[in-house]
């Protein structure tokens, strides 16, 4: 599985940076969130269960950022997305997100639907 079918592009804003002049680690989660919204926008509700980020290099204000994503696992109630965050031609972070099908009214996890499975497999 070498390809990343979903791509989200951002630009590092001045406010993304900390006192050290590079993108604060918490902002990477926001970049991943925007990527997930791009992938899952009109699918039924999910809840984020886990995020892990391995930082490789820094990003600075004004740089272009590209988040490349792919679905690496689909389970009964959850699925995993793998992400690469690029700053230009440099890999700056690897990340994983685990999301769970969720019924917000009942406050409980639910199995993924056939439509969700199909969309994640595309």
DRENZAGU-879710 format. One line per field, with one value per atom (N, C-alpha, C): residue number from 1; atom name; z, x, y. Coordinates in steps of 0.05 Angstrom, whole numbers, plus 5000, padded with zeros to 4 digits. Each point is the difference from the previous one (the first is absolute). Last residue first. Example, Ala and Ser with C-alpha at 12.3 -4.5 7.8 and 13.67 -1.06 7.14 Angstrom:
2
num = c(2  2  2  1  1  1)
atome = c(N  CA  C  N  CA  C)
w = c(5142  5001  5014  4999  5000  5000)
u = c(5257  5016  4985  5006  4982  5018)
v = c(4955  5024  5022  4885  5024  5024)
//
This chain:
122
num = c(122  122  122  121  121  121  120  120  120  119  119  119  118  118  118  117  117  117  116  116  116  115  115  115  114  114  114  113  113  113  112  112  112  111  111  111  110  110  110  109  109  109  108  108  108  107  107  107  106  106  106  105  105  105  104  104  104  103  103  103  102  102  102  101  101  101  100  100  100  99  99  99  98  98  98  97  97  97  96  96  96  95  95  95  94  94  94  93  93  93  92  92  92  91  91  91  90  90  90  89  89  89  88  88  88  87  87  87  86  86  86  85  85  85  84  84  84  83  83  83  82  82  82  81  81  81  80  80  80  79  79  79  78  78  78  77  77  77  76  76  76  75  75  75  74  74  74  73  73  73  72  72  72  71  71  71  70  70  70  69  69  69  68  68  68  67  67  67  66  66  66  65  65  65  64  64  64  63  63  63  62  62  62  61  61  61  60  60  60  59  59  59  58  58  58  57  57  57  56  56  56  55  55  55  54  54  54  53  53  53  52  52  52  51  51  51  50  50  50  49  49  49  48  48  48  47  47  47  46  46  46  45  45  45  44  44  44  43  43  43  42  42  42  41  41  41  40  40  40  39  39  39  38  38  38  37  37  37  36  36  36  35  35  35  34  34  34  33  33  33  32  32  32  31  31  31  30  30  30  29  29  29  28  28  28  27  27  27  26  26  26  25  25  25  24  24  24  23  23  23  22  22  22  21  21  21  20  20  20  19  19  19  18  18  18  17  17  17  16  16  16  15  15  15  14  14  14  13  13  13  12  12  12  11  11  11  10  10  10  9  9  9  8  8  8  7  7  7  6  6  6  5  5  5  4  4  4  3  3  3  2  2  2  1  1  1)
atome = c(N  CA  C  N  CA  C  N  CA  C  N  CA  C  N  CA  C  N  CA  C  N  CA  C  N  CA  C  N  CA  C  N  CA  C  N  CA  C  N  CA  C  N  CA  C  N  CA  C  N  CA  C  N  CA  C  N  CA  C  N  CA  C  N  CA  C  N  CA  C  N  CA  C  N  CA  C  N  CA  C  N  CA  C  N  CA  C  N  CA  C  N  CA  C  N  CA  C  N  CA  C  N  CA  C  N  CA  C  N  CA  C  N  CA  C  N  CA  C  N  CA  C  N  CA  C  N  CA  C  N  CA  C  N  CA  C  N  CA  C  N  CA  C  N  CA  C  N  CA  C  N  CA  C  N  CA  C  N  CA  C  N  CA  C  N  CA  C  N  CA  C  N  CA  C  N  CA  C  N  CA  C  N  CA  C  N  CA  C  N  CA  C  N  CA  C  N  CA  C  N  CA  C  N  CA  C  N  CA  C  N  CA  C  N  CA  C  N  CA  C  N  CA  C  N  CA  C  N  CA  C  N  CA  C  N  CA  C  N  CA  C  N  CA  C  N  CA  C  N  CA  C  N  CA  C  N  CA  C  N  CA  C  N  CA  C  N  CA  C  N  CA  C  N  CA  C  N  CA  C  N  CA  C  N  CA  C  N  CA  C  N  CA  C  N  CA  C  N  CA  C  N  CA  C  N  CA  C  N  CA  C  N  CA  C  N  CA  C  N  CA  C  N  CA  C  N  CA  C  N  CA  C  N  CA  C  N  CA  C  N  CA  C  N  CA  C  N  CA  C  N  CA  C  N  CA  C  N  CA  C  N  CA  C  N  CA  C  N  CA  C  N  CA  C  N  CA  C  N  CA  C  N  CA  C  N  CA  C  N  CA  C  N  CA  C  N  CA  C  N  CA  C  N  CA  C  N  CA  C  N  CA  C  N  CA  C  N  CA  C  N  CA  C  N  CA  C)
w = c(4978  4973  4997  5082  4983  4972  5065  5011  4983  4978  4996  5010  5014  4972  4995  5087  4992  4971  5033  5012  4991  4975  4986  5010  5046  4974  4983  5105  4980  4975  5105  4975  4980  5108  4977  4976  5098  4983  4977  5108  4974  4985  5074  4997  4972  5041  5014  4999  4963  5018  5016  4935  5018  5021  4933  5020  5018  4943  5003  5023  4932  5026  4998  4954  4994  5027  4993  5008  4991  4980  5003  5004  5002  5002  5005  4955  5014  5001  4982  4998  5016  4951  5020  4994  4976  4994  5022  4961  5021  4987  4950  5026  5023  4893  5018  5028  4905  5024  5017  4919  4992  5023  5022  4975  4992  5084  4997  4975  5040  4985  5001  5051  4999  4987  5004  4998  4997  5040  4988  4997  5017  5001  4986  5050  4978  5006  5033  5005  4975  5051  4977  5007  5049  4998  4974  5030  5009  4996  4966  5002  5007  4952  5018  5000  4935  5006  5017  4966  5013  5004  4954  5002  5013  4942  5020  5000  4976  4989  5022  4972  5017  4985  5004  4983  5018  5005  5016  4981  4992  4986  5019  4999  5015  4984  4988  4991  5014  5042  4984  4992  5057  4971  4983  5102  4989  4970  5038  5007  4986  5035  4980  5010  5020  5008  4976  5015  4994  5007  5024  4985  4995  5069  4988  4988  5024  5002  4984  5048  4981  5005  5021  5007  4977  5044  4980  5010  5020  5004  4978  5010  5023  5006  4949  5000  5025  4949  5022  4999  4927  5012  5024  4926  5022  5009  4897  5026  5022  4904  5011  5028  4942  4998  5010  5010  5001  5000  4998  5012  4999  4965  4993  5007  5023  4971  4991  5091  4991  4970  5038  5006  4991  4993  4981  5004  5061  4974  4979  5084  5002  4973  5009  4997  5001  5017  4972  4995  5088  4985  4970  5059  5003  4985  5003  4982  5002  5059  4974  4980  5087  5001  4974  5013  4997  5000  4965  5026  4996  4929  5006  5026  4993  4983  5008  5044  4972  4982  5100  4987  4970  5057  5005  4988  4951  5028  5003  4916  5010  5029  4943  5004  5014  4970  5026  5006  4915  5021  5028  4919  5008  5022  4918  5028  5005  4927  5001  5030  4942  5019  4996  4954  4999  5018  4984  5010  5000  4953  5006  5009  4979  5009  5007  4970  4981  5008  5011  5018  4984  4983  4993  5023  5001  4998  4995  5030  5000  5000)
u = c(4756  5004  5028  4959  5015  5006  4946  5027  5018  4908  5014  5029  4944  5005  5016  4971  5021  5007  4928  5025  5023  4914  5008  5026  4960  5010  5010  5002  4980  5013  5037  5002  4979  4983  5015  5000  4997  4982  5016  5009  5011  4980  4966  5012  5011  4937  5026  5015  4911  5002  5026  4987  4976  5001  5068  5003  4975  5049  4973  5000  5083  4990  4971  5096  4972  4987  5105  4979  4973  5116  4973  4980  5113  4980  4973  5101  4975  4983  5112  4978  4976  5101  4979  4980  5104  4983  4979  5065  4988  4985  5056  5004  4987  5043  4981  5005  5022  5011  4978  4996  5009  5012  4931  5015  5007  4968  5006  5017  4929  5023  5001  4954  4999  5026  4938  5026  4996  4936  5005  5030  4915  5029  5004  4911  5011  5029  4919  5025  5008  4903  5018  5024  4906  5020  5017  4928  4990  5020  5019  4971  4988  5092  4990  4970  5087  4972  4991  5098  4986  4971  5062  5017  4987  4981  4988  5016  5039  4989  4988  5048  4986  4991  5064  4993  4989  5020  4994  4990  5061  4983  4997  5035  4997  4981  5066  4977  5002  5042  5005  4974  5007  5001  5004  5034  4979  5004  5043  5002  4978  5032  4986  5002  5063  4984  4986  5025  5014  4981  4978  5025  5016  4917  5011  5027  4909  5029  5011  4900  5015  5030  4891  5029  5015  4892  5018  5029  4890  5029  5014  4903  5008  5030  4912  5029  5008  4903  5014  5029  4909  5023  5009  4907  5018  5021  4964  4987  5020  5024  4994  4987  5036  4971  4993  5094  4981  4970  5094  4976  4976  5090  4995  4972  5032  5000  4993  5012  4975  4997  5081  4978  4973  5076  5001  4978  5008  4991  5001  5036  4972  4988  5093  4989  4969  5047  5004  4987  5001  4981  5002  5063  4974  4978  5086  5000  4973  5020  4988  5000  5042  4971  4986  5096  4992  4970  5044  4997  4989  5061  4972  4999  5080  4990  4972  5054  4999  4991  5008  5025  5000  4925  5022  5026  4915  5004  5024  4923  5027  5002  4921  5007  5027  4965  4989  5005  5024  5017  4991  4976  4994  5018  5005  5006  4994  4948  5023  5004  4951  4998  5024  4943  5021  4994  4976  4990  5023  4972  5019  4986  4987  4988  5023  5019  4980  4988  5093  4984  4979  5068  4988  4984  5047  5019  4987  4985  4983  5018)
v = c(5059  5011  5011  4962  4982  5011  5045  4998  4982  5009  5025  4999  4925  5004  5025  4983  4980  5004  5050  5009  4982  4975  5024  5010  4928  4991  5024  5016  4992  4990  4994  5016  4989  4990  4988  5019  5043  4985  4987  5051  4993  4983  5072  4974  4995  5069  5001  4974  5033  4977  5001  5067  5000  4979  5005  5021  5002  4921  5010  5021  4957  5009  5011  4946  5007  5006  5014  4980  5011  5014  5011  4978  5026  4979  5013  5031  5007  4976  5030  4981  5010  5039  4999  4978  5054  4977  5000  5086  4983  4976  5062  5012  4984  4993  4987  5011  5052  4987  4988  5058  4974  4984  5076  5000  4972  4989  5029  5003  4918  5010  5030  4908  5029  5009  4904  5012  5030  4912  5027  5005  4919  5006  5027  4950  5016  5004  4925  5015  5015  4958  4999  5018  4945  5021  4996  4941  5026  5022  4912  4999  5027  5007  4980  5000  5034  5004  4976  5054  4978  5008  5057  4977  4976  5098  4982  4974  5101  4975  4984  5107  4981  4975  5099  4978  4978  5111  4976  4979  5095  4981  4976  5111  4975  4982  5096  4984  4973  5093  4976  4987  5079  5005  4975  5000  5017  5004  4911  5029  5015  4891  5017  5029  4904  5023  5013  4892  5026  5022  4910  4994  5026  4952  5025  4994  4941  4998  5024  4972  5016  4996  4960  4999  5014  4986  5013  4995  4961  5001  5015  4993  4984  5002  5057  4995  4985  4997  5013  4992  5009  4985  5015  4998  5010  4980  4997  5000  5007  5038  4974  5002  5072  4995  4971  5037  5021  4992  4955  4989  5019  5021  4972  4992  5087  4997  4972  5016  5013  4998  4971  4981  5011  5056  4978  4980  5071  5010  4978  4979  5003  5010  4996  4973  5001  5080  4992  4973  5028  5015  4994  4963  4987  5014  5038  4977  4985  5071  5009  4977  4993  4997  5007  5013  4972  4996  5092  4986  4972  5056  4992  4985  5069  4978  4993  5068  5007  4977  5011  4990  5005  5020  5018  4992  4961  5006  5019  4982  4997  5008  5006  4972  4996  5086  4991  4971  5038  5011  4990  4937  5027  5009  4923  5006  5030  4942  5017  5006  4914  5022  5018  4907  5020  5023  4888  5026  5019  4898  5021  5025  4884  5025  5020  4909  5011  5027  4943  5016  5014  4907  5025  5012  4913  5022  5027  4895  5023  5025)
//
